[in-house]
Amino acid sequence: MDAPAPPAARPAERARRPVSIRRRILVFAGALLLLAAVGLVFFIRDYAERSSDRAFDRLLGASALTIAGAVQLENGRVTVELPLASFAMFSGEDRIFYAVESPLGENVTGETDLSAGLPPASASDPVFADKTYRDEPVRVASVGRLVSTAEGTGWVTIRVAETRGERNALAREILNNAIQPVLLMTLLALLLLWVGIGRVFAPLLTLERHLRGRSPDDLSPVDLPAPLETAQLVGALNGFTARLKLARERLEALVAEAAHEVRTPLASLRAQAELALAERDPAALRRDVERIHEGAVQASQLVSQLLMDATVTHRLENQPEPTPVAPLAQEVVRRLSPDLSERVHLAITPDAAEAELGIDRVVLREAIRNLVDNALRYSDDDVDIRVERGDDALVLRVMDRGPGIPDHEKPLVFGRFRRGETGARRDRGGSGLGLAIVARVAEAQGGEVRLLDRPGGGLDVHLRFPNHAPQEPGRALGRRHVLSGLALTAAALALPRRARAAAEFAARRQPAAATLRIAGATDTGLFSHLIRAFQRERPDVAVIYEEDETRAVYDRLVRPGAAAPDLVVSSASDLQVKFVNEGLARAYAPERLASIPDWARWRSEVFGFSFEPAVIVYNRNLVSEAEAPRTHLQLAELLEREARRFTGRVGTYDVARSGVGYLLATQDQAISSYFWRLAAAFGRIDVQLTASSPAVLDRLVTGELAIGYNIIGSYAFARQDAGAPIGIIVPDDYVLVFSRSFLIPEGAPRPDLAEAFIDFTLSPAGQAVLAGPAALGALLGGDGRWTAERIAALGQGAVQPIRFSPSLLVGLDRQRRERFLATWREIVSPH
């Protein structure tokens, strides 16, 4: 046992012990400051959350109270017509849900499952609660409205729920703004502390001077007292120098071994050449030349093996792809000279035919080749190669009928430049590197090399690698059938008055690498311009476009079990918002998201891309430009004044069948005080109702109709450019403008292709198509006739864009829609 250190030595040892400067700073100077800062941050965060809840709860309660004020009794039945203002106060990107329940708990309108787990209202003051609805946390405001019926008095329960995205964002904003001064002061204090301890880092300068003073050959470890932070650096430096020293020693050993091994055959060559120069006997001269040739071959083999040894050492450090073993063994046999390949017999068992190893292909090939070369060199008989699977390993066996290797030499022949005594006595050449290379390859793969005696004489070499399961071959995807050109075919599913149509746009590069499926209500002839432009940038993509009416597209998407397309395009903004509000769309941030106007996007899930006004269209052969109505009031007055002339000659949307028609009608009602007067005029002249703008335009062109109302401007502009005898009026009092929009359904098979199509449509190239041949109106500017600025300039009235927001859900309320449609039918089509 060592004697204890003298007491005088202990203080010196204690002085050399590493000290953490950073720990000193944090413990003695920064701990209290950081603790106070953390506590203050927690306090601010709690305050921010409570403040955000109070602010948004007022809006939520106001919305519920607004709906409660619209609750009425009709024939003893609770009814409610949602006011437009009930959701207008929600301007963010949160999803909105609502429900109205009678005193008996029956759902009057709204979501039927929103009240699950919540008690019925029993007072008129808002009551707030948190719950999870449709897998998302929501804040619910519940308000009661007292009503009296024949059965007695009871409370109608009104609930409005909002997701927490906006209030969480407000809380984060308050927190970020409040903690900035705290963080700034904390950082300033820490900076001052850090500057104050600069002198403590003097040991780094000492280390620098020490390293600069060393000679290039000095790779010994650095032995200097240093703080803990510097000690880690010194340790890493010592580790690096140790590796560098080892690499240099290996290089020196290789050079020394190579010089030693090559010197002998070179000296022999020189001596034999000098003898040959002095030889006069042709037979003796020929023997000298043969010995020179053998020496040259031996030296060449030695140099080749040295180079291959260096190559294997380098390539063993790579991360290779899996290498199939059986084909590589066959390649080694094929590369043999014909006289040698006849002696080699290769057998591969079925279970090893697909075997792969995670090792470099060249490295594995050289290992196999060295084993085969050794067997052929030391044996004059046939050589058998067998690739098979064992219980726990893949085994490559090379068997010969040579002299074999004695047991005491088997561990030694794996050394570099080591040859067995039997092989050396038989003078068969060889460098002594072959088995060393094989052993290194096996070790790198976690395997081993076994040298066994072959029954009947000879050597049986087992090169064993751990088992690797072969990869399953990839299964082919189902075939895609792509039609050439543009073909319209009626689908199997027939719809009233109009059949759903599908168009396939073949990829420009055959075969198609992928197929994008789009469902929408845009006329195929116009939308095809955008598809073809997209395919010019993505020629490997085929596009299938399914056209239908807006309401039918929505109903088909929300039907349980329906297959989702990759992309949905629709002009019915309210239905798109409802689809997003139901949580059925994927979030995406297009490259030009910031360029889209706020009114034309919502929740990063629905994106507008066009600028289209609702216009009045007339046949110029039936209505002169002078008498064409320039405002909504003038249209109503014209129809009232000349009812007989226009009976059966005016067309507009059937709002019960068309989603965009219903949207435009409800927006007209909210803006114009003349809406129902105009509707009454429509009723007196027997207005013609259709489900699409193209159908009205067809009848205007033929002269069957004289005037079309609330026609989508893009369709009208395209017809006018094609030479149709129609005039287009962008009303001078106000003009409703909507934007066709994209959304990606949750179950989209190829959302990546949908995102690529959205990005292209919003790009300058896509917007140029909308402003040009498609005539759908470019939302984001660009070159062309139909830009947002030029379209707005066609009229003198106020431009009223239809904003993507939860307020559009008011018009889709079940009771409100039923009341609106009932009133519309009573006034417009009483027959």
C-alpha positions in Angstrom: 0.0 0.0 0.0 1.3 3.4 -0.9 2.2 5.8 1.9 -0.1 8.8 2.3 1.0 12.0 0.7 2.8 14.4 3.0 0.5 17.1 4.4 2.6 19.8 2.6 1.8 18.3 -0.8 -1.9 18.4 -0.4 -2.4 22.2 -0.8 -0.3 22.0 -4.1 -2.5 19.1 -5.3 -5.6 21.2 -4.4 -4.2 24.2 -6.3 -3.8 22.1 -9.5 -7.4 20.8 -9.3 -9.5 22.3 -12.2 -12.0 25.0 -11.3 -15.1 25.8 -13.3 -15.3 29.5 -14.0 -18.8 29.2 -15.5 -20.0 27.5 -12.4 -18.6 30.3 -10.2 -20.5 32.9 -12.4 -23.8 31.0 -12.3 -23.7 30.0 -8.6 -22.3 33.2 -7.0 -23.5 35.9 -9.3 -26.2 34.8 -11.7 -28.3 32.4 -9.7 -30.4 34.9 -7.9 -30.9 37.1 -10.9 -32.0 34.2 -13.1 -34.3 32.8 -10.5 -36.0 36.2 -10.1 -36.3 36.5 -13.9 -37.9 33.0 -14.2 -40.4 33.7 -11.5 -41.4 37.0 -13.1 -41.8 35.3 -16.5 -44.2 32.7 -14.9 -46.2 35.5 -13.3 -46.4 37.4 -16.6 -47.5 34.3 -18.5 -50.3 33.6 -16.0 -51.4 37.2 -16.2 -51.3 37.2 -20.0 -53.5 34.0 -20.2 -56.1 35.5 -17.8 -56.2 38.8 -19.7 -56.6 37.0 -23.0 -59.5 34.9 -21.6 -61.3 37.9 -20.3 -61.0 39.8 -23.6 -62.2 36.9 -25.8 -64.8 35.8 -23.3 -66.5 39.2 -23.7 -66.7 38.6 -27.5 -67.9 35.0 -27.1 -70.6 36.1 -24.6 -71.7 39.0 -26.9 -72.1 36.5 -29.7 -74.2 34.2 -27.6 -76.3 37.1 -26.4 -76.8 38.3 -29.9 -78.2 34.9 -30.9 -80.3 34.8 -27.8 -81.9 38.1 -28.8 -83.1 36.5 -32.0 -84.9 33.5 -30.3 -88.6 33.6 -30.9 -91.7 31.4 -30.5 -93.8 30.5 -33.6 -96.8 28.4 -33.0 -95.4 27.2 -29.7 -92.1 26.1 -31.4 -88.7 27.7 -30.6 -87.2 29.3 -33.7 -84.1 31.5 -34.2 -82.8 33.3 -37.2 -79.1 34.0 -36.7 -78.3 37.7 -37.0 -75.5 38.5 -39.4 -73.6 40.2 -36.5 -73.6 37.1 -34.4 -70.3 35.8 -35.9 -69.1 39.0 -37.5 -67.2 39.9 -34.3 -64.9 36.8 -34.9 -62.2 38.1 -37.2 -59.4 35.7 -36.5 -58.7 32.2 -37.7 -60.5 30.2 -34.9 -63.1 27.7 -35.7 -66.7 28.6 -34.5 -69.4 26.2 -33.4 -72.9 26.9 -32.0 -76.0 25.2 -30.8 -79.5 26.3 -29.8 -81.6 23.9 -27.6 -85.2 24.2 -26.6 -86.2 24.0 -22.9 -86.8 20.2 -23.4 -83.2 19.8 -24.6 -84.1 19.3 -28.3 -81.7 20.7 -30.8 -83.2 23.7 -32.6 -80.2 24.5 -34.9 -76.5 24.2 -34.9 -74.2 21.4 -33.8 -76.2 18.5 -32.2 -73.3 17.3 -30.0 -71.8 20.6 -28.7 -73.7 20.4 -25.4 -72.4 17.0 -24.4 -71.2 17.1 -20.8 -72.4 20.7 -20.2 -75.5 21.6 -18.1 -78.4 23.4 -19.6 -78.5 27.2 -19.1 -80.5 28.5 -16.1 -79.8 32.3 -16.3 -79.4 35.0 -18.9 -75.8 35.8 -17.9 -73.0 34.1 -19.9 -71.4 31.1 -18.3 -68.0 29.9 -19.7 -66.5 26.5 -19.7 -63.5 24.7 -21.3 -63.9 21.4 -23.1 -62.5 19.3 -25.9 -64.7 19.3 -29.0 -63.7 17.3 -32.2 -60.3 16.7 -30.8 -59.5 20.3 -30.2 -59.7 22.5 -27.0 -62.5 25.0 -27.2 -64.0 27.7 -24.9 -67.8 27.6 -24.7 -70.1 30.4 -23.7 -73.6 29.3 -22.6 -76.5 31.8 -22.3 -80.2 31.2 -21.4 -83.3 32.8 -22.9 -86.5 32.5 -20.9 -89.5 31.6 -23.0 -93.1 30.8 -22.1 -95.1 28.1 -23.9 -98.4 26.4 -23.3 -96.5 23.7 -21.3 -94.9 26.4 -19.1 -91.9 28.6 -18.8 -88.3 27.3 -19.5 -84.9 28.3 -20.6 -83.7 28.1 -24.2 -79.9 27.3 -24.1 -77.6 29.1 -26.6 -74.0 28.0 -26.8 -71.2 29.4 -28.9 -67.8 27.7 -28.9 -64.5 29.0 -30.2 -61.1 27.3 -30.6 -58.3 28.7 -28.5 -55.9 29.7 -31.3 -56.5 33.5 -31.2 -56.6 33.8 -27.5 -53.4 31.8 -27.1 -51.8 34.0 -29.7 -52.9 37.1 -27.8 -51.5 35.6 -24.6 -48.2 35.0 -26.3 -48.1 38.5 -27.6 -48.7 40.0 -24.2 -46.1 37.7 -22.7 -43.5 38.5 -25.4 -44.0 42.2 -25.0 -43.9 42.1 -21.2 -40.8 39.9 -20.8 -38.6 41.8 -23.3 -37.5 44.4 -20.7 -37.0 41.6 -18.1 -34.8 39.6 -20.6 -32.9 42.7 -21.6 -32.0 43.6 -18.1 -31.1 40.0 -17.3 -28.8 39.9 -20.3 -27.2 43.2 -19.5 -26.5 42.1 -16.0 -25.0 38.8 -17.2 -22.9 40.7 -19.7 -21.4 42.9 -17.1 -20.6 39.9 -15.0 -19.0 38.2 -17.9 -16.8 41.2 -18.7 -15.7 41.4 -15.1 -14.2 37.9 -15.1 -12.2 38.3 -18.3 -8.9 38.0 -16.4 -9.8 34.6 -15.3 -9.2 33.2 -18.8 -5.5 33.8 -18.6 -4.8 30.0 -18.7 -6.0 30.0 -22.3 -3.1 32.3 -23.2 -0.7 30.0 -21.4 -2.0 27.1 -23.4 -1.6 29.1 -26.6 2.0 30.0 -25.9 2.8 26.4 -25.0 1.5 25.1 -28.3 3.2 27.7 -30.3 6.5 26.8 -28.7 6.3 23.1 -29.6 8.3 21.5 -32.4 6.3 19.9 -35.3 7.5 16.4 -34.3 6.3 16.8 -30.7 3.0 14.9 -30.4 3.1 14.2 -26.7 0.1 15.1 -24.5 -0.3 18.6 -23.2 0.3 18.6 -19.4 -0.7 22.1 -18.1 -2.9 23.0 -15.1 -6.1 24.4 -16.5 -9.7 25.2 -15.4 -12.4 22.7 -16.1 -13.6 24.5 -19.3 -10.1 24.5 -20.7 -9.4 21.0 -19.5 -12.1 19.7 -21.8 -10.4 21.4 -24.7 -7.0 20.1 -23.6 -8.4 16.6 -23.4 -9.9 16.8 -26.9 -6.6 18.1 -28.2 -4.6 15.3 -26.5 -7.1 12.8 -28.1 -6.5 14.3 -31.5 -2.7 14.2 -31.2 -2.9 10.6 -30.0 -4.9 9.7 -33.1 -2.5 11.6 -35.3 0.5 9.9 -33.6 -1.1 6.5 -34.2 -1.8 7.3 -37.9 1.8 8.5 -38.3 3.2 5.3 -36.7 1.0 3.2 -38.9 2.2 5.0 -42.0 5.8 4.7 -40.9 5.3 1.0 -40.2 3.7 0.5 -43.6 6.5 2.4 -45.4 9.1 0.4 -43.4 7.4 -2.9 -44.2 7.0 -2.0 -47.8 10.6 -1.0 -48.1 11.8 -4.2 -46.4 9.6 -6.4 -48.5 10.3 -4.7 -51.8 14.0 -4.3 -51.2 14.7 -8.0 -51.4 13.0 -8.7 -54.8 14.5 -5.6 -56.2 18.0 -6.5 -55.1 17.5 -10.0 -56.5 16.3 -8.5 -59.8 19.4 -6.3 -59.9 21.8 -9.2 -59.2 20.1 -11.5 -61.7 20.2 -8.8 -64.3 24.0 -8.3 -63.7 24.6 -12.0 -64.1 22.5 -12.1 -67.3 24.5 -9.3 -68.8 27.7 -11.3 -68.3 26.2 -14.6 -69.5 27.2 -15.9 -73.0 25.4 -19.3 -73.0 21.9 -18.9 -74.5 20.4 -21.6 -72.3 21.8 -20.1 -69.2 20.8 -16.6 -70.3 17.2 -17.8 -70.8 17.1 -19.3 -67.3 18.4 -15.9 -65.9 15.6 -14.1 -67.8 13.0 -16.5 -66.4 14.2 -15.8 -62.9 14.1 -12.0 -63.6 10.5 -12.4 -64.8 9.5 -14.3 -61.7 11.1 -11.7 -59.5 9.3 -8.9 -61.4 6.0 -10.7 -61.1 6.5 -11.2 -57.3 7.4 -7.5 -56.9 4.4 -6.5 -59.0 2.1 -8.6 -56.9 3.6 -7.2 -53.7 3.0 -3.6 -54.8 -0.5 -4.4 -55.9 -1.3 -6.0 -52.6 0.1 -3.0 -50.7 -2.0 -0.7 -52.8 -5.1 -2.8 -52.3 -4.4 -3.0 -48.5 -4.4 0.8 -48.4 -7.6 0.9 -50.5 -9.4 -1.5 -48.2 -8.3 0.5 -45.1 -9.8 3.6 -46.6 -13.0 2.1 -47.9 -13.8 0.3 -44.7 -14.5 3.8 -43.1 -17.4 4.5 -45.6 -21.1 4.0 -45.1 -22.0 1.8 -48.1 -25.2 0.6 -49.6 -26.1 -3.1 -49.1 -24.0 -5.4 -51.4 -25.5 -8.7 -52.8 -23.0 -11.5 -52.0 -23.9 -14.2 -54.6 -23.5 -11.9 -57.7 -20.2 -10.7 -56.3 -18.9 -14.2 -55.9 -19.9 -15.0 -59.5 -18.1 -11.8 -60.7 -14.9 -12.9 -59.0 -15.0 -16.3 -60.8 -15.8 -14.7 -64.1 -12.7 -12.4 -63.8 -10.3 -15.4 -63.5 -8.3 -16.4 -66.6 -10.0 -19.2 -68.6 -7.4 -21.9 -67.5 -8.0 -21.0 -63.8 -11.8 -20.5 -64.0 -12.2 -24.2 -65.2 -10.8 -25.3 -61.9 -13.3 -23.3 -59.8 -16.8 -24.6 -58.9 -19.2 -22.1 -57.4 -22.4 -23.3 -55.5 -25.0 -21.0 -53.9 -27.7 -22.4 -51.7 -31.3 -21.1 -52.4 -31.6 -19.4 -49.0 -28.4 -17.4 -49.6 -29.2 -16.3 -53.2 -30.7 -12.9 -52.1 -28.3 -12.3 -49.2 -26.9 -8.8 -48.8 -24.1 -7.3 -46.6 -23.8 -3.7 -45.4 -20.2 -3.5 -46.6 -18.4 -1.8 -49.5 -18.6 -3.7 -52.7 -14.9 -3.4 -53.6 -13.8 -4.4 -50.1 -15.9 -7.6 -50.1 -14.8 -8.5 -53.7 -11.1 -8.2 -52.7 -11.7 -10.4 -49.7 -13.3 -13.1 -51.8 -10.6 -12.7 -54.5 -7.8 -13.1 -52.0 -9.3 -16.4 -50.7 -9.7 -17.8 -54.2 -6.2 -16.7 -55.3 -4.7 -18.4 -52.3 -6.6 -21.6 -53.0 -5.5 -21.6 -56.7 -1.9 -20.8 -55.9 -1.3 -23.5 -53.3 -3.5 -26.3 -55.0 -3.2 -27.9 -58.4 -6.6 -29.5 -58.1 -10.1 -28.0 -58.3 -11.3 -25.3 -55.9 -14.9 -25.4 -54.5 -16.7 -22.1 -53.4 -19.9 -22.3 -51.5 -22.2 -19.5 -50.3 -24.7 -20.7 -47.7 -26.6 -19.6 -44.6 -25.8 -21.0 -41.2 -27.9 -20.7 -38.0 -26.5 -17.3 -37.2 -24.3 -16.3 -40.1 -23.8 -16.0 -43.8 -20.9 -18.2 -44.7 -18.6 -18.1 -47.7 -16.5 -21.3 -47.9 -13.4 -21.7 -50.1 -12.1 -25.3 -50.2 -8.9 -26.6 -51.9 -6.8 -29.7 -52.0 -3.5 -28.0 -51.2 -1.0 -28.7 -48.4 -3.2 -27.0 -45.8 -1.9 -25.0 -42.8 -0.6 -26.6 -39.6 -2.6 -25.8 -36.5 0.3 -23.9 -34.9 0.5 -21.6 -37.9 -3.2 -20.8 -38.4 -3.3 -17.9 -35.9 -0.1 -16.4 -37.4 -0.9 -16.3 -41.1 -3.4 -13.4 -40.5 -0.5 -11.1 -39.7 0.8 -8.7 -42.3 3.6 -10.1 -44.6 3.3 -13.5 -42.9 3.3 -16.7 -44.9 3.0 -20.3 -43.8 6.1 -22.4 -43.9 4.5 -25.0 -46.2 3.6 -22.3 -48.8 7.1 -20.8 -48.5 8.7 -24.2 -49.1 6.6 -24.8 -52.2 7.7 -21.4 -53.5 4.3 -20.5 -54.9 4.9 -16.7 -54.4 2.6 -14.5 -52.5 3.0 -11.3 -50.4 1.6 -12.4 -47.1 -1.1 -9.7 -47.2 -4.0 -11.6 -48.6 -5.3 -13.3 -45.4 -4.5 -10.1 -43.4 -6.9 -8.2 -45.7 -9.6 -10.9 -45.4 -9.3 -10.9 -41.6 -9.7 -7.1 -41.4 -12.8 -7.1 -43.7 -14.4 -9.8 -41.5 -13.6 -7.9 -38.3 -15.1 -4.7 -39.7 -18.4 -6.5 -40.5 -18.5 -8.2 -37.1 -17.6 -11.6 -38.5 -14.6 -13.9 -38.5 -12.4 -16.1 -40.6 -12.0 -19.8 -39.7 -9.2 -22.0 -41.2 -10.3 -25.6 -41.0 -8.7 -28.8 -42.3 -10.6 -30.3 -45.2 -11.4 -34.0 -45.0 -9.2 -35.8 -47.4 -6.6 -33.1 -47.4 -6.5 -29.4 -48.1 -7.9 -26.3 -46.5 -11.5 -25.2 -45.8 -11.7 -21.4 -45.2 -14.9 -20.1 -43.6 -15.6 -16.4 -44.1 -18.5 -15.8 -41.7 -20.7 -12.7 -41.5 -23.7 -12.0 -39.2 -27.0 -12.7 -40.8 -28.8 -9.9 -42.7 -32.4 -10.4 -43.9 -32.7 -9.7 -47.6 -34.8 -6.7 -48.6 -38.2 -7.4 -49.8 -38.5 -6.4 -53.5 -40.7 -3.3 -53.9 -44.2 -3.9 -54.9 -45.4 -2.2 -58.0 -48.2 0.3 -57.6 -51.4 -0.1 -59.5 -51.3 0.8 -63.1 -52.4 4.3 -64.1 -54.5 4.8 -67.2 -54.0 8.2 -68.8 -56.1 9.4 -71.8 -54.4 11.4 -74.5 -55.6 15.0 -75.0 -58.7 16.3 -73.2 -61.7 14.0 -73.1 -65.0 14.7 -71.3 -67.0 11.6 -70.2 -70.2 11.4 -68.2 -69.6 9.7 -64.8 -71.7 6.9 -63.6 -73.2 9.1 -60.9 -76.0 11.2 -62.5 -77.1 14.4 -60.8 -80.3 16.3 -61.4 -80.3 18.3 -64.7 -76.5 18.0 -64.9 -74.1 15.1 -65.0 -70.9 15.1 -63.2 -68.1 15.3 -65.7 -64.5 14.1 -65.5 -61.6 15.4 -67.6 -58.2 13.7 -67.8 -55.2 15.7 -68.8 -52.4 13.4 -69.9 -48.9 14.0 -68.7 -46.6 15.5 -71.2 -43.9 13.0 -70.4 -45.1 9.4 -70.7 -45.6 7.5 -68.6 -47.0 9.8 -65.9 -45.0 9.7 -62.6 -48.0 10.9 -60.6 -51.7 11.8 -60.9 -53.3 14.9 -59.3 -57.1 14.6 -58.7 -59.0 17.9 -58.5 -62.7 18.3 -57.7 -64.3 21.6 -58.5 -67.2 23.6 -59.9 -65.2 25.8 -62.4 -66.0 25.3 -66.0 -63.6 22.7 -67.5 -62.9 24.8 -70.6 -61.6 27.7 -68.5 -59.8 25.7 -65.8 -58.0 23.6 -68.5 -55.8 26.7 -69.3 -54.5 26.6 -65.7 -54.0 22.8 -65.8 -52.1 22.9 -69.1 -49.9 25.8 -67.8 -49.1 23.8 -64.7 -48.2 20.7 -66.7 -45.7 22.7 -68.7 -43.8 23.1 -65.5 -44.6 19.6 -64.2 -44.7 17.5 -67.4 -44.6 14.3 -65.3 -47.9 14.9 -63.7 -51.3 13.8 -65.1 -54.4 15.7 -63.9 -57.9 14.4 -63.4 -60.4 17.2 -63.0 -64.0 16.3 -61.9 -66.5 19.2 -62.5 -69.7 19.4 -60.6 -72.0 22.0 -59.0 -70.7 23.7 -55.9 -73.3 22.3 -53.5 -72.9 18.8 -55.0 -69.1 19.0 -54.6 -69.4 19.9 -50.9 -72.1 17.2 -50.2 -70.0 14.6 -51.8 -66.9 15.5 -49.8 -68.6 15.4 -46.4 -70.4 12.1 -47.2 -69.1 9.4 -44.8 -66.6 7.1 -46.5 -66.3 9.3 -49.6 -62.9 9.1 -51.3 -61.1 12.5 -51.0 -59.5 14.2 -54.0 -56.1 15.8 -53.7 -57.5 19.3 -54.2 -60.9 21.1 -54.0 -61.6 24.3 -56.0 -64.9 26.1 -55.5 -66.5 29.5 -55.9 -68.8 28.9 -52.9 -66.8 30.7 -50.2 -69.3 29.9 -47.5 -69.1 26.1 -48.2 -65.3 26.2 -48.3 -65.3 28.0 -44.9 -67.7 25.5 -43.4 -65.5 22.6 -44.7 -62.5 24.2 -43.0 -64.5 24.9 -39.8 -65.4 21.3 -39.6 -61.7 20.4 -39.4 -61.7 18.5 -42.7 -58.9 20.5 -44.4 -55.1 20.3 -44.2 -53.0 23.4 -43.2 -50.5 24.7 -45.7 -48.5 27.8 -46.2 -48.1 28.7 -49.9 -44.9 30.4 -51.0 -47.0 33.7 -51.7 -49.2 33.4 -48.6 -48.3 36.9 -47.5 -49.4 38.4 -50.9 -53.0 37.0 -50.6 -55.4 39.7 -49.3 -56.7 39.0 -45.8 -60.3 38.7 -47.1 -59.3 35.9 -49.5 -57.8 33.4 -47.0 -58.6 31.8 -43.7 -56.7 29.6 -41.2 -53.9 28.8 -43.7 -56.3 26.1 -45.0 -58.4 27.9 -47.7 -56.8 30.2 -50.2 -58.5 32.5 -52.8 -56.7 32.8 -56.2 -59.1 34.7 -58.5 -60.9 38.0 -58.6 -64.4 37.7 -60.0 -67.4 40.1 -59.8 -71.0 39.2 -59.9 -72.3 41.1 -63.0 -75.4 41.8 -65.0 -75.3 40.4 -68.6 -77.7 41.3 -71.4 -78.2 40.3 -75.0 -77.3 43.3 -77.1 -79.8 42.3 -79.8 -82.7 42.4 -77.3 -81.6 45.2 -74.9 -79.9 48.3 -76.0 -76.8 49.7 -74.2 -78.7 52.9 -73.4 -81.5 51.0 -71.5 -79.3 48.4 -69.9 -79.6 48.8 -66.1 -76.4 50.1 -64.4 -77.5 49.5 -60.8 -79.6 47.0 -58.9 -82.4 49.5 -58.4 -82.5 50.3 -62.1 -82.8 46.6 -62.8 -85.8 46.3 -60.5 -87.4 49.4 -62.0 -86.9 48.1 -65.5 -88.5 44.7 -64.7 -91.4 46.4 -62.9 -92.0 48.9 -65.8 -91.8 46.4 -68.6 -92.9 43.2 -67.0 -94.7 41.8 -70.1 -91.6 42.3 -72.3 -89.3 40.5 -69.9 -91.6 37.7 -68.8 -89.6 34.5 -69.0 -86.7 36.3 -70.5 -84.5 36.9 -67.3 -82.3 34.2 -65.8 -80.5 33.9 -62.5 -79.3 31.3 -60.0 -81.5 28.7 -58.4 -80.3 29.5 -54.9 -81.6 26.2 -53.5 -79.4 24.1 -55.9 -76.3 26.4 -56.3 -73.9 27.0 -53.5 -72.5 30.2 -55.1 -76.0 31.4 -56.1 -77.1 31.1 -52.4 -73.9 32.9 -51.3 -74.5 35.8 -53.7 -78.2 36.1 -52.7 -77.5 36.2 -49.0 -74.7 38.8 -49.5 -77.1 40.9 -51.6 -79.7 40.7 -48.9 -77.1 41.9 -46.3 -75.9 44.9 -48.4 -78.9 46.0 -50.5 -82.2 47.5 -49.2 -83.6 46.7 -52.7 -83.0 43.0 -52.7 -86.5 41.8 -51.9 -87.9 44.4 -54.2 -85.8 42.9 -57.0 -86.8 39.4 -55.9 -90.5 40.4 -56.2 -89.8 41.7 -59.7 -88.3 38.4 -60.6 -91.4 36.6 -59.3 -93.8 38.8 -61.4 -91.8 38.1 -64.7 -91.4 34.3 -64.1 -87.6 34.4 -63.8 -85.7 31.4 -65.2 -83.7 29.6 -62.5 -80.6 27.5 -63.3 -77.8 26.0 -61.2 -74.8 27.5 -63.1 -73.7 30.7 -64.9 -72.7 28.9 -68.1 -76.3 27.7 -68.5 -77.7 31.2 -68.3 -75.0 32.5 -70.7 -75.9 29.7 -73.2 -79.5 30.9 -73.3 -78.4 34.6 -73.5 -76.3 33.9 -76.5 -79.1 32.1 -78.3 -81.6 35.0 -77.5 -83.8 32.8 -75.3 -83.0 35.2 -72.4 -82.5 38.9 -72.5 -80.9 39.6 -69.1 -78.9 37.5 -66.6 -78.4 38.5 -63.0 -75.6 37.7 -60.6 -73.6 36.0 -63.4 -70.0 35.1 -62.6 -68.0 37.7 -64.4 -65.2 35.4 -65.6 -67.6 33.3 -67.5 -69.2 36.3 -69.1 -65.8 37.9 -70.0 -64.7 34.7 -71.7 -67.9 34.5 -73.8 -67.6 38.1 -74.8 -64.0 37.6 -75.9 -65.2 34.6 -78.0 -67.6 36.9 -79.9 -70.9 36.3 -78.1 -73.4 39.2 -78.6 -73.6 40.1 -75.0 -73.0 43.2 -72.9 -71.6 43.1 -69.4 -72.4 45.5 -66.6 -70.3 45.9 -63.5 -73.0 47.6 -61.3 -72.3 51.2 -60.4 -73.9 51.1 -56.9 -72.0 48.1 -55.5 -70.4 45.0 -57.0 -70.0 41.7 -55.1 -66.6 40.2 -55.7 -65.6 36.7 -54.7 -62.5 34.6 -55.1 -62.5 31.0 -56.1 -60.5 29.1 -53.5 -58.4 26.0 -53.0 -58.4 23.7 -50.0 -56.6 20.3 -49.5 -58.9 17.7 -47.8 -57.5 15.8 -44.8 -57.5 12.5 -46.6 -55.8 13.7 -49.8 -53.7 10.9 -51.4 -51.2 13.3 -52.9 -51.1 16.5 -50.9 -47.7 17.3 -52.2 -49.1 17.6 -55.8 -52.0 19.7 -54.5 -49.5 22.1 -52.8 -47.5 22.3 -56.0 -50.6 23.3 -57.9 -51.6 25.9 -55.4 -48.1 27.4 -55.5 -48.1 27.5 -59.3 -51.6 29.2 -59.4 -50.5 31.9 -57.0 -47.2 32.4 -58.8 -46.8 35.2 -61.5 -47.1 32.5 -64.2 -50.3 31.1 -62.8 -51.8 34.6 -62.2 -50.9 35.5 -65.8 -53.1 32.6 -67.0 -56.0 33.8 -64.9 -55.6 37.3 -66.2 -55.3 36.1 -69.8 -56.7 33.0 -71.6 -58.7 31.7 -68.5 -60.3 35.1 -67.9 -60.9 34.1 -64.2 -59.4 37.3 -62.9 -55.9 37.6 -61.3 -56.1 38.2 -57.6 -52.4 39.1 -57.2 -51.9 41.4 -60.2 -49.7 40.5 -63.1 -49.9 41.1 -66.9 -53.2 40.6 -68.8 -56.6 42.0 -69.5 -58.4 40.6 -66.5 -56.5 41.8 -63.5 -58.2 42.9 -60.2 -57.5 46.5 -60.9 -58.9 46.5 -64.5 -62.0 44.5 -63.5 -62.8 46.9 -60.6 -62.4 49.9 -63.0 -65.2 48.6 -65.2 -67.8 49.9 -62.7 -68.1 53.0 -60.6 -69.6 51.4 -57.4 -68.1 50.2 -54.2 -66.2 46.9 -54.5 -67.6 44.5 -51.8 -65.3 41.4 -51.5 -66.8 38.4 -49.8 -64.5 37.7 -46.9 -63.5 34.2 -45.9 -64.5 34.2 -42.2 -66.8 32.5 -39.7 -69.5 35.2 -40.5 -70.2 33.2 -43.7 -71.5 30.4 -41.4 -74.5 32.5 -40.5 -76.0 32.1 -43.9 -75.6 28.3 -43.7 -77.4 27.9 -40.4 -80.1 25.3 -41.0 -83.1 27.4 -39.8 -81.8 30.6 -41.4 -81.3 28.8 -44.7 -84.8 27.2 -44.6 -86.4 30.6 -43.8 -84.5 32.3 -46.6 -85.3 29.6 -49.2 -88.9 29.5 -48.1 -89.2 33.3 -48.5 -87.4 33.2 -51.8 -89.7 30.5 -53.2 -92.8 32.4 -52.0 -91.7 35.6 -53.7 -89.7 34.4 -56.7 -91.3 31.1 -57.7 -94.7 30.8 -56.1 -96.0 28.3 -58.7 
